[in-house]
Amino acid sequence: MPNYEILPYDREAAVAYARRWAFSRNPAYYDFSAIGGDCTNFASQCIYAGAKIMNFTPTLGWFYRSASNRTASWTGVEYLYNFLTANASEGPFAKEVPLSELQRGDIVQLASATGDFYHSPVVVGFSAGEILVAAHSYDAFDKRLSSYGAAITRGLHISGVRRIFS
């Protein structure tokens, strides 16, 4: 592997981005709401605001250049999970953790009882022991995670960001 350094993930930048764009759309990104949902696209935008580094590996990386030039991990719930938890190269990386270990800027993924993960809200705060999230598709900010009523939840703690250099 090339030389790299581990950079901190800027959680406050991720949350500030979520606050800014929770109820509108950044024109730099396509809005996928009408074609399957915009939640993971929004989560990726928030992560990018905190990571500031994409992974331009074709197919298995994590990047967005346009609606037709992006990876599945930028917009797909399972693909984002797979990228973040397996990424050993450039960009953000995460580990699955209990919800009690999540921090602002982390991601929660929600699934049906059959285990089909369908939503990727961003953790933006905590109140009275509750996780508060921001999301797209059904736009939200400071929404109680418990209000979703998901059968299964998993937390993704973003551990850091790798920057590759020569």
Secondary structure, 3 states (H helix, E strand, C coil): CCCEEEECCCHHHHHHHHHHHCCCCCCCCCCCHHHCCCHHHHHHHHHHHHHCCCECCCCCCECEEECCEECHHHHCHHHHHHHHHHCCCCEEEEEEECHHHCCCCCEEEEECCCCCEEECCEEEEEECCEEEEEECCCCEEEEEHHHHCCCEEEEEEEEEEEEECC
